Amino acid sequence: MPYLLSFDIGGTFTDFSLLNTHTGQLRTHKRLTTPKDPAQGVMDGVRSLLAQANVHMREIDTVYHATTLVANTLIERNGATVALLCTAGHRDVLEIRTEQRYDVYDLFLQYPPPLVPRYLRFSVNERTDRDGNILLAPSQSEIVALAEQLRQAKVDAVAIAFLHSYRNPTNERQVAAWLAEAWGVESSELRVESKTVINLQPSPPHSQLSTLNSQLSISSEVAPEIREYERTSTTVANAYVQPKVQGYLRRLEAALKAEGYGGRVYLTLSSGGNASAKTAARYPIRLVESGPAAGAMAAAYFGASAGKRDLVAFDMGGTTAKICVIDNGRPELARELEVARLHRFKKGSGIPLQFPSIDMIEIGAGGGSIAKYDQLGLLKIGPESAASDPGPACYGLGGTQPTVTDANLLLGYLNPAYFSGGQMALHPDLAQIAMMSMANHSPLTPNHLTTLAYGVHQLANENMALAAKIHIIEKGRDPRHYALLAYGGGGPLHGAGVAKILGANEIICPLGAGVGSAIGLLIAPMSFELAQSYPVKWDAVKLDELNAVLATLEAQGRAQLAEAGVIGDVRVERSADGRFVGQLHQLSIRLPTGDLTPDQQAAIQAEFLARYHEQYEHLPKNAAGGHAPIEFISWQVTVRGPQPQVQFARLQAAGDGAAALKGHRPAYFGDHGWHHTPVYDRYALTAGAHLTGPAIVEERESTALVHPGMSARLDGPVTLVLHIS
């Protein structure tokens, strides 16, 4: 069975890729997402792609998948009915949050309502102190009575988040076991331990308690880290999306099996690694950024193939644009993220989640982003999107509002007969009607209509470039020192415009850029990231206890990979989050492998001091003139399987650039006006072919735009590189 199949469900399109591992031939496909039933769109697309390739489902070795289902569930608030069990006195932690205002000048500031209403938040008489000592054990009779209340409330899932359970999970596990027993669920897999200050033997990765209608998420498994609100929020979000995700995965696996597939389904986590469907079902919240994470992995792969390991990955889809910084060939990881914000650009206005994810910024600027004038008469783009239903006006599916895609069509950048490889016909007349509607019903001359469309295109570029510039500068980097790797359906079309504003002079457009995330699914290794808060002052650390924590995390990670079929070739990376005593924020540093020894303590401290000085250019002093004491708060272990050895076949040489010329069409380039612009077939370009702008290079899922004064070359078999003079 030589084929690998992948698909990524996006907000507007679902992307597919099919790789023949023997020949390296890659086939791609794209179709509109079916938001009411994503599995329907997936299966329709799979059947279409396999029919084109004359491949039967029985020939598929492995299926990889990414989805927006988790993010959409949180945004649309259509998840499970969840109950929260918390320590007595902490019932309102989801509403108290961090007691910080995300905008101190907004007198009408609002926060998203908690995923669990107050009447479904229950206090439990238990208490563990910050050192992990159990001060009050829970009562079984109280939990049995509570189980009956939960049954009567008809909850779909239960989240358990007790105070300081990251140091000692015994109370959480005991309550979970009693609930399981009260519901008549087999609980042999859930081990309840005697008191221990640190989590030396956490519950096995197979621990998943469920009834026909109820499921459990406990914070010491989902997010065993310090910060009560963030840990509770993550656990509740996991419970909120779990029933929907598990039901969807069951339906998807059944549909694939019905078509003849007998292998396993793997899903990409927000950290960029693939995991088994069972792992995804236990921790579905980790899928919240699975598609963008897969795209970032693809960007790193294609950048390295082009000899560029420092990149700005620019992914523009139909609904949003994502920007990620890649240094030395690897996307950066963040320790937490925020979703479902009330205000897209205001951190703190959404739901915080605490687990490793690829660090990226997302803005509402995709092909379906709606253009409009605000109350001051200023042109605005997004964040509202026409998405796939009804879609941009030019799709002819009922949309009437002007979008970025409508503007690009009117400017001549898109081929109305070759959109998505000719599967969809675009309608310039409908795009024109939609754009005219912005003029307050006063007629626009053709010149004014062109100017308006170009303004929409340029404003989208400005919005995306500004977000990228802020994201890069906040990291202490200079955007001019990076190449821009453009992917997603709109990335190659807008890449040059964004790069000009950033000051970058090179734009890389890989083959299959329009389905970059689906290709990234094939490239990502099996991996799992674990974290555990274990606060220690570094000059008083007990290395035997710390080594036990790290060993436990590694064992858990290896168990996750074993479940995914990876047992032998496993790499382990470790890191720690440290700070000076009294500070709020941490810095992450790498740790050596193996047991930490007293001889390594000084080296780890020196690494932290150097990293801190690099970031802030000074070190806090103590009264004696030395540096302030250091404490490490959380410890992370990443367990990673081997990098997939994926090779893509060379494009079949079909002659030089002239032979690949499909024709010409008028395209508008602002101050340069209209140009009779040559249009090239990407698949017919020979490696090494050179083009001079203006030019348009078309492939099935995306279009690359080469501005006047720019040049482009096909660098090797799969990479189109644009240069700004």
C-alpha positions, -999 to 999 in steps of 0.1 A, spaced: 0 0 0 22 28 -13 -1 58 -7 -4 84 20 -36 105 22 -41 137 41 -69 163 44 -72 196 63 -106 211 70 -104 249 68 -130 276 74 -136 280 36 -119 251 18 -110 215 27 -76 206 12 -64 172 2 -31 156 -8 -23 121 -20 14 109 -22 27 78 -39 56 69 -16 72 48 -44 72 74 -71 70 106 -51 41 117 -73 19 142 -53 -17 148 -62 -37 176 -46 -73 186 -44 -95 214 -30 -132 217 -24 -155 239 -3 -159 230 33 -193 217 44 -197 234 78 -229 216 88 -212 182 83 -175 185 78 -172 147 73 -194 149 42 -171 173 25 -141 152 35 -155 120 20 -167 137 -12 -132 152 -16 -115 118 -9 -136 100 -34 -130 127 -61 -92 127 -55 -89 89 -55 -110 87 -87 -87 112 -104 -56 92 -94 -73 58 -102 -65 46 -66 -87 25 -44 -90 32 -7 -75 -2 0 -42 11 -14 -40 38 12 -14 30 39 -20 59 63 -45 88 67 -35 122 83 -60 148 93 -63 183 106 -95 202 114 -110 235 125 -138 216 143 -124 224 178 -118 261 171 -152 265 155 -170 248 184 -154 272 208 -162 302 186 -197 292 178 -205 280 214 -221 248 202 -202 223 223 -213 200 251 -232 208 283 -204 207 308 -203 206 346 -173 218 366 -162 203 399 -138 226 417 -124 232 452 -148 247 476 -145 285 475 -133 285 439 -166 282 421 -162 315 403 -126 312 390 -139 312 353 -155 346 359 -129 361 381 -103 352 355 -70 369 364 -86 401 377 -69 421 349 -85 443 323 -74 437 288 -83 473 279 -81 497 308 -97 525 288 -128 506 277 -156 515 301 -179 489 286 -153 461 286 -167 426 283 -154 391 286 -167 360 269 -192 342 291 -178 310 308 -183 277 290 -199 264 322 -228 284 336 -228 290 373 -256 265 381 -234 237 367 -203 246 387 -201 225 419 -179 230 449 -162 199 465 -149 199 500 -113 190 495 -80 209 497 -44 203 487 -17 229 496 8 244 472 34 218 483 11 189 474 1 180 510 -35 169 513 -52 191 539 -87 177 533 -96 145 514 -129 144 495 -159 125 509 -173 96 489 -208 102 500 -206 138 488 -194 127 454 -221 100 451 -248 126 458 -231 149 433 -232 122 407 -270 120 410 -272 158 406 -251 156 374 -273 128 360 -304 149 366 -288 179 350 -282 158 319 -246 170 314 -226 156 285 -192 160 301 -176 168 335 -144 188 341 -126 184 374 -101 211 384 -89 212 420 -66 236 437 -29 226 433 -36 193 416 -6 198 394 15 190 425 -6 162 438 -35 148 416 -47 123 442 -80 141 451 -89 147 415 -83 111 406 -102 98 436 -133 119 428 -131 108 391 -130 72 403 -160 76 426 -180 93 398 -171 65 374 -183 40 400 -215 59 407 -222 59 370 -214 22 367 -183 27 346 -153 3 347 -126 23 366 -98 -3 367 -76 19 345 -78 49 369 -53 44 396 -58 64 428 -25 67 447 -16 75 482 -4 110 489 27 121 470 40 156 467 49 152 431 33 133 403 56 103 401 31 79 387 4 97 368 -26 79 354 -18 59 323 -24 74 288 -53 50 283 -73 65 312 -106 77 296 -137 75 317 -170 77 299 -206 67 301 -232 68 274 -238 105 281 -210 117 303 -172 121 300 -145 133 324 -116 156 319 -93 162 349 -68 190 350 -39 170 363 -40 151 330 -51 178 306 -30 207 318 -9 199 350 6 234 353 5 263 377 -21 292 373 -55 282 385 -76 300 360 -57 290 329 -56 253 340 -93 253 348 -101 271 315 -81 245 295 -97 215 313 -132 229 308 -126 236 271 -113 200 267 -146 187 282 -166 212 261 -154 199 228 -147 163 236 -182 147 228 -184 165 195 -148 156 185 -152 120 195 -185 116 177 -170 132 146 -139 109 147 -161 79 151 -182 89 120 -151 97 100 -134 64 108 -166 45 100 -169 63 67 -133 56 57 -137 19 67 -169 17 46 -148 28 16 -123 0 22 -97 17 44 -82 -6 70 -54 16 85 -51 42 112 -60 78 113 -36 103 128 -43 139 137 -20 169 139 -18 187 172 -14 224 177 23 218 184 29 205 149 33 168 157 10 140 146 -8 118 172 -31 88 172 -69 93 170 -72 79 205 -48 106 218 -68 133 199 -100 120 214 -86 122 250 -71 157 245 -92 172 217 -84 207 229 -49 202 215 -64 201 180 -75 238 182 -47 250 158 -40 217 140 -44 230 104 -22 261 109 4 240 128 6 216 99 11 245 75 39 258 96 56 224 95 52 224 57 67 259 56 98 248 76 102 218 53 100 238 20 121 266 34 149 241 43 146 225 8 152 260 -7 182 266 16 163 290 38 161 281 75 150 316 87 116 324 74 83 343 79 57 317 71 27 335 56 -5 314 52 -35 331 37 -66 310 34 -102 318 27 -111 331 62 -79 341 79 -42 347 75 -16 332 98 20 344 103 47 323 120 84 329 125 107 300 117 142 303 131 169 277 122 144 255 104 119 252 133 87 270 142 87 285 176 65 271 203 43 291 227 33 278 261 -2 291 259 -27 305 234 -60 322 234 -91 314 212 -126 328 206 -116 364 214 -144 390 216 -119 414 201 -96 397 176 -66 420 184 -70 423 221 -52 397 241 -72 388 272 -106 390 256 -108 353 248 -105 318 263 -69 310 274 -56 275 268 -25 261 285 -5 236 263 23 238 238 14 252 204 32 267 174 35 304 181 17 323 154 -5 353 149 -39 351 131 -59 379 116 -92 381 98 -78 387 63 -85 358 39 -99 356 5 -135 356 19 -129 386 41 -156 412 35 -147 447 24 -168 476 36 -167 513 46 -170 521 83 -190 549 99 -161 574 92 -161 564 56 -128 545 58 -123 513 39 -121 482 61 -113 445 54 -127 418 77 -126 402 102 -161 391 90 -158 365 63 -181 351 37 -164 317 43 -177 288 22 -214 295 28 -224 317 10 -189 325 0 -176 355 -20 -200 370 -45 -181 357 -75 -186 320 -64 -222 324 -75 -235 306 -44 -256 334 -29 -230 357 -15 -236 394 -22 -210 412 -2 -177 422 -18 -146 403 -6 -109 402 -12 -114 374 -38 -139 395 -57 -114 423 -58 -86 400 -71 -109 387 -98 -118 422 -110 -80 431 -111 -73 402 -135 -52 382 -110 -75 352 -110 -86 331 -140 -124 327 -138 -122 294 -157 -93 278 -138 -102 286 -101 -94 255 -80 -82 238 -112 -114 245 -131 -136 228 -106 -153 261 -98 -162 288 -123 -159 324 -110 -184 351 -121 -168 386 -127 -202 401 -132 -213 391 -97 -180 404 -83 -186 437 -100 -221 440 -87 -209 433 -52 -181 458 -54 -205 484 -68 -227 480 -38 -200 497 -17 -205 530 -34 -237 538 -15 -257 530 -46 -240 558 -67 -227 545 -100 -189 539 -103 -170 544 -135 -148 515 -146 -117 534 -134 -132 541 -100 -142 504 -97 -107 493 -105 -93 518 -80 -117 505 -53 -108 468 -60 -71 477 -59 -76 495 -26 -92 463 -12 -63 442 -24 -37 466 -10 -55 471 23 -55 434 28 -17 434 22 -12 462 46 -33 445 74 -14 413 70 20 429 68 13 451 99 3 421 119 34 402 107 57 431 115 44 435 150 47 398 156 83 397 144 95 428 162 80 417 195 103 388 192 133 411 189 138 402 152 142 423 121 116 413 94 140 425 67 164 396 75 138 369 67 125 354 34 87 352 31 73 317 24 38 321 10 13 293 10 -25 288 14 -49 296 -14 -41 333 -13 -5 333 0 13 334 -34 -12 360 -47 -5 384 -19 30 373 -9 49 399 -30 27 428 -17 32 417 19 69 412 15 74 447 0 58 463 31 79 441 54 111 450 36 118 413 26 132 408 -9 125 371 -14 92 353 -16 92 314 -17 61 297 -32 63 259 -29 45 235 -52 10 229 -39 11 261 -19 -27 262 -20 -29 230 0 2 236 22 -14 224 54 -25 191 38 11 186 26 24 195 61 4 167 75 26 142 55 58 159 68 51 162 105 66 135 128 48 117 155 53 137 186 38 147 219 46 175 243 41 172 280 45 198 308 44 196 346 47 225 370 71 217 398 83 251 413 118 250 428 143 275 438 174 265 419 199 269 448 177 245 469 165 220 442 162 183 451 176 167 419 162 132 427 126 145 428 132 167 397 147 138 378 116 117 388 93 144 373 112 145 341 114 107 338 77 104 344 70 129 316 93 111 293 76 78 301 42 93 294 54 107 261 69 73 250 36 57 259 17 81 236 41 74 207 38 37 213 1 40 210 7 57 176 30 28 166 64 45 173 85 24 196 122 24 185 136 56 171 125 82 196 141 115 204 136 133 236 140 171 242 136 188 275 132 224 286 123 244 317 106 277 323 125 299 348 124 334 362 139 355 390 120 351 423 91 376 425 87 379 387 55 370 369 67 358 334 92 330 326 118 323 300 124 289 285 158 272 283 169 239 269 180 211 293 206 184 288 194 148 283 196 122 310 195 126 348 205 161 359 235 161 382 250 186 406 277 193 381 251 205 356 234 229 380 259 257 373 257 252 336 219 254 336 220 286 357 245 301 333 222 292 304 193 310 320 213 341 329 226 343 293 192 339 279 177 365 302 205 390 294 199 384 257 163 392 261 164 421 285 200 433 284 203 434 322 201 411 353 181 419 385 205 424 414 202 413 450 213 433 481 248 419 479 252 430 443 249 396 427 220 384 406 186 378 422 177 341 431 164 320 403 134 297 404 121 272 378 84 268 376 75 243 349 93 215 331 86 203 295 95 171 277 89 166 239 91 130 227 94 128 189 94 100 164 116 99 133 111 126 106 91 111 78 113 106 47 89 122 22 102 128 -13 82 147 -39 88 138 -76 104 163 -99 80 181 -122 80 168 -157 100 191 -178 79 205 -206 102 231 -221 112 266 -211 91 295 -199 79 302 -234 66 267 -237 47 270 -204 30 303 -215 -8 298 -214 -16 332 -228 -21 368 -217 -48 387 -198 -50 423 -185 -41 428 -149 -39 460 -129 -8 470 -108 -16 503 -92 8 530 -104 19 508 -132 -16 506 -145 -30 478 -166 -6 454 -182 -12 427 -209 3 402 -185 17 367 -195 1 338 -177 22 306 -171 14 270 -163 33 262 -131 33 225 -140 49 231 -174 78 253 -161 112 236 -163 134 237 -132 156 268 -136 131 287 -157 133 325 -153 104 349 -156 102 387 -156 74 406 -140 46 414 -145 36 377 -147 10 354 -134 19 318 -125 -11 295 -121 -15 261 -105 -47 243 -95 -50 256 -59 -32 290 -60 -19 317 -82 14 335 -78 16 372 -87 49 386 -100 48 424 -99 64 447 -124 101 451 -118 103 417 -100 117 384 -113 109 348 -106 127 315 -111 118 279 -106 145 269 -81 147 231 -83 117 209 -90 91 223 -66 99 259 -55 91 291 -72 112 320 -58 102 356 -64 128 384 -61 122 421 -54 148 442 -70 
